[in-house]
Amino acid sequence: MKGINKLYKLGSATSRMIYPWVCCVCGSHNKGQSAVCDLCISHLPWCFNESVCVVCGLPIAANLSVTKVCGECQKVPPNYDGLHASFWYQSPIDKLISGYKYLNQWENAHTLIELSIEKFTEISKTGLVVPMPSHPARVRERGFNAVFELIKALNKKVKFDCDLNSVARTKNTETQTGKVKIQRRKNVKGAFTVVKPIQNDHVIVFDEVVTTSATVNELSRCLKKSGVKYVSVWAIARTK
């Protein structure tokens, strides 16, 4: 499986050199060497186009409060201290992510990084980046670690401190798809372990998609229990 994935990667890179640059959203020819044309970029579901809670990253009324914290986070603060995302998990971002993860569309990974890199650079300067870990069985099934590959691609463009091995997923949880909020929390409870000490006070958890945030909340709880003082989350996309 790993050999097949390497061939897909090589094929994607070769096709980008041979074929004209076209927008992966609308299909029009793109004058610049970018996967998305300027017009489509302006219409992408950017999170920063809306007022969001500074803790959970979900939309709030622009004049909700001086602190910009939603009522839910004021009532029951999550284990993480801030959640940031570049996009809402909507078309065409959802299709780019699913194509990368499940259909071997490796060029989508580069496109997502290219689009998200500016926002990530703003928050990656002060903490240690750790990936949302996948269980080894899930990695073997898919043939690659989707989050690891995104971090590696990102780290080639922006230099930041990262550790791919300090946190492990020791419980092979069921998929969160189709589960309600309470079921999601129960499903991931006790799923993570800090396998070696983390010296940094600030850890940035990197994930491609955050849905209800139950998974990142559990990982954040595990990190803080191990001694980490501040946990922020960065994702390419966030569901509303």
C-alpha positions as CSV (number, residue, x, y, z in Angstrom):
1,M,0.0,0.0,0.0
2,K,2.8,2.4,0.8
3,G,4.4,1.7,-2.5
4,I,1.2,2.4,-4.3
5,N,0.8,5.7,-2.4
6,K,4.3,6.7,-3.5
7,L,3.4,6.1,-7.1
8,Y,0.3,8.3,-6.7
9,K,2.5,11.1,-5.2
10,L,4.9,10.8,-8.1
11,G,2.1,10.9,-10.6
12,S,0.5,13.9,-9.0
13,A,3.8,15.8,-9.1
14,T,4.5,14.9,-12.7
15,S,1.0,15.9,-13.9
16,R,1.5,19.3,-12.3
17,M,4.6,19.8,-14.4
18,I,3.1,18.6,-17.7
19,Y,-0.5,19.9,-17.8
20,P,-1.5,23.6,-17.8
21,W,-2.4,25.1,-14.4
22,V,-6.2,25.0,-14.0
23,C,-8.3,26.0,-11.1
24,C,-9.3,22.8,-9.1
25,V,-12.6,24.5,-8.2
26,C,-14.0,25.9,-11.4
27,G,-11.7,24.3,-14.0
28,S,-10.7,27.5,-15.7
29,H,-7.1,28.1,-16.8
30,N,-5.1,29.9,-14.1
31,K,-2.5,32.3,-15.1
32,G,-0.5,31.9,-11.9
33,Q,1.0,28.6,-10.6
34,S,-1.8,28.2,-8.1
35,A,-4.3,25.4,-7.7
36,V,-7.2,27.9,-7.1
37,C,-7.9,31.0,-9.2
38,D,-8.2,34.4,-7.6
39,L,-12.0,34.5,-8.1
40,C,-12.6,31.2,-6.4
41,I,-10.2,32.0,-3.6
42,S,-12.4,35.0,-2.7
43,H,-15.5,32.8,-2.6
44,L,-14.0,30.0,-0.4
45,P,-15.7,29.4,3.0
46,W,-13.1,31.3,5.0
47,C,-13.6,31.3,8.8
48,F,-12.2,34.7,9.2
49,N,-15.1,36.2,7.2
50,E,-17.3,35.7,10.3
51,S,-17.1,36.6,14.0
52,V,-16.1,33.5,15.9
53,C,-15.7,32.5,19.5
54,V,-12.0,32.8,20.4
55,V,-12.1,29.5,22.3
56,C,-14.1,27.0,20.3
57,G,-14.0,28.8,16.9
58,L,-17.7,28.6,16.2
59,P,-19.7,31.6,14.9
60,I,-21.0,34.2,17.4
61,A,-22.8,37.5,17.1
62,A,-20.4,40.3,16.3
63,N,-21.5,42.2,19.4
64,L,-22.0,39.2,21.7
65,S,-19.5,40.3,24.3
66,V,-16.2,42.1,24.9
67,T,-14.4,38.9,25.5
68,K,-15.7,37.2,22.3
69,V,-16.4,34.0,24.1
70,C,-19.7,32.1,23.3
71,G,-22.1,31.2,26.0
72,E,-21.3,27.5,25.8
73,C,-17.6,28.1,26.4
74,Q,-18.4,30.5,29.3
75,K,-20.6,27.9,30.9
76,V,-18.5,24.8,30.2
77,P,-15.0,25.7,29.1
78,P,-13.3,23.1,27.0
79,N,-9.9,21.6,27.8
80,Y,-8.2,23.5,25.0
81,D,-7.7,27.2,25.2
82,G,-8.3,28.2,21.6
83,L,-9.4,26.7,18.3
84,H,-8.4,28.1,15.0
85,A,-9.3,27.0,11.5
86,S,-8.9,28.5,8.0
87,F,-12.1,27.2,6.5
88,W,-15.6,25.9,7.3
89,Y,-16.0,22.3,6.3
90,Q,-18.1,23.2,3.3
91,S,-17.7,22.8,-0.5
92,P,-15.2,22.8,-2.1
93,I,-12.9,22.4,1.0
94,D,-14.7,19.3,2.1
95,K,-14.2,17.7,-1.3
96,L,-10.5,18.6,-1.3
97,I,-10.0,17.0,2.1
98,S,-12.0,13.8,1.4
99,G,-10.3,13.4,-2.0
100,Y,-6.9,13.6,-0.3
101,K,-7.7,11.2,2.5
102,Y,-9.7,8.6,0.7
103,L,-9.1,8.9,-3.0
104,N,-5.3,9.3,-3.2
105,Q,-5.6,12.8,-4.6
106,W,-2.2,13.9,-3.2
107,E,-2.2,17.2,-5.1
108,N,-5.1,18.3,-2.7
109,A,-2.7,18.2,0.2
110,H,-0.5,20.8,-1.4
111,T,-3.5,22.9,-2.3
112,L,-4.9,22.9,1.2
113,I,-1.5,23.8,2.7
114,E,-1.0,26.5,0.1
115,L,-4.4,28.0,1.0
116,S,-4.0,27.7,4.8
117,I,-0.3,28.6,5.3
118,E,-0.8,32.3,6.1
119,K,-3.2,31.7,8.9
120,F,-1.1,28.8,10.3
121,T,2.0,30.9,10.3
122,E,0.4,33.4,12.6
123,I,-0.2,30.9,15.4
124,S,2.8,28.5,15.0
125,K,5.5,30.8,16.4
126,T,5.1,30.2,20.1
127,G,4.2,26.5,20.6
128,L,5.2,22.9,19.8
129,V,3.1,21.4,17.0
130,V,1.8,17.9,17.6
131,P,-0.5,16.0,15.2
132,M,-3.8,14.5,16.1
133,P,-2.6,10.9,16.4
134,S,-4.1,8.1,14.5
135,H,-4.2,4.5,15.7
136,P,-1.6,2.2,14.0
137,A,-4.4,0.0,12.7
138,R,-6.1,3.0,11.0
139,V,-2.8,4.0,9.4
140,R,-2.2,0.5,8.1
141,E,-5.7,0.4,6.7
142,R,-5.3,3.7,4.9
143,G,-1.7,3.2,3.9
144,F,-0.5,6.5,5.2
145,N,-1.0,9.0,8.1
146,A,-3.0,11.9,6.6
147,V,-2.1,14.4,9.3
148,F,1.6,13.5,9.4
149,E,1.8,14.1,5.6
150,L,0.1,17.5,5.9
151,I,2.5,18.6,8.7
152,K,5.5,17.5,6.7
153,A,4.3,19.4,3.6
154,L,3.6,22.5,5.8
155,N,7.0,22.2,7.5
156,K,8.8,22.4,4.2
157,K,7.3,25.9,3.6
158,V,7.2,27.2,7.2
159,K,9.7,26.3,9.9
160,F,8.2,25.5,13.3
161,D,8.9,23.1,16.2
162,C,7.0,19.9,15.9
163,D,7.0,16.5,17.5
164,L,5.3,13.6,15.7
165,N,5.9,11.0,18.4
166,S,5.1,12.4,21.9
167,V,1.4,11.6,21.8
168,A,-0.1,8.3,20.7
169,R,-3.7,7.0,20.1
170,T,-3.8,3.8,22.2
171,K,-7.5,3.1,21.7
172,N,-8.7,2.3,18.2
173,T,-12.0,4.2,18.4
174,E,-15.0,3.8,16.2
175,T,-15.6,6.5,13.5
176,Q,-17.2,9.6,14.9
177,T,-19.4,9.9,11.8
178,G,-23.1,9.7,12.7
179,K,-22.6,10.0,16.4
180,V,-24.3,12.7,18.5
181,K,-22.2,14.9,20.8
182,I,-22.5,12.7,24.0
183,Q,-21.6,9.5,22.0
184,R,-18.6,11.2,20.5
185,R,-17.2,12.2,23.9
186,K,-17.7,8.6,25.3
187,N,-16.2,7.1,22.2
188,V,-12.8,9.0,22.5
189,K,-12.6,8.9,26.3
190,G,-9.1,7.6,27.3
191,A,-8.1,7.2,23.7
192,F,-4.7,9.1,24.0
193,T,-1.5,8.7,25.9
194,V,1.5,11.0,26.3
195,V,4.3,8.5,25.7
196,K,7.2,10.8,26.5
197,P,7.5,14.1,28.5
198,I,6.7,17.3,26.6
199,Q,8.9,20.2,27.8
200,N,6.9,23.0,26.1
201,D,4.3,24.8,28.1
202,H,2.3,25.5,24.9
203,V,1.2,22.7,22.5
204,I,-0.6,23.3,19.2
205,V,-2.7,20.3,18.1
206,F,-2.8,20.0,14.4
207,D,-5.8,18.3,12.6
208,E,-7.3,18.4,9.2
209,V,-10.9,18.7,10.3
210,V,-12.6,19.4,13.6
211,T,-16.3,18.6,13.9
212,T,-17.8,18.7,17.4
213,S,-14.3,19.0,18.9
214,A,-14.8,16.0,21.2
215,T,-11.6,14.4,20.0
216,V,-9.4,17.4,20.3
217,N,-11.0,18.1,23.7
218,E,-10.0,14.7,25.0
219,L,-6.5,15.0,23.6
220,S,-6.2,18.4,25.2
221,R,-7.3,16.9,28.6
222,C,-4.6,14.3,28.2
223,L,-1.9,16.9,27.4
224,K,-2.8,19.1,30.3
225,K,-2.9,16.2,32.7
226,S,0.7,15.5,31.6
227,G,1.8,19.0,32.6
228,V,1.2,21.1,29.4
229,K,-0.2,24.5,30.5
230,Y,-1.7,25.9,27.3
231,V,-3.3,23.9,24.4
232,S,-4.4,25.5,21.2
233,V,-5.9,23.7,18.2
234,W,-5.3,24.4,14.5
235,A,-7.3,22.8,11.8
236,I,-7.6,23.3,8.1
237,A,-11.4,23.1,8.4
238,R,-14.1,23.3,11.1
239,T,-17.7,22.3,10.9
240,K,-20.3,24.9,12.1
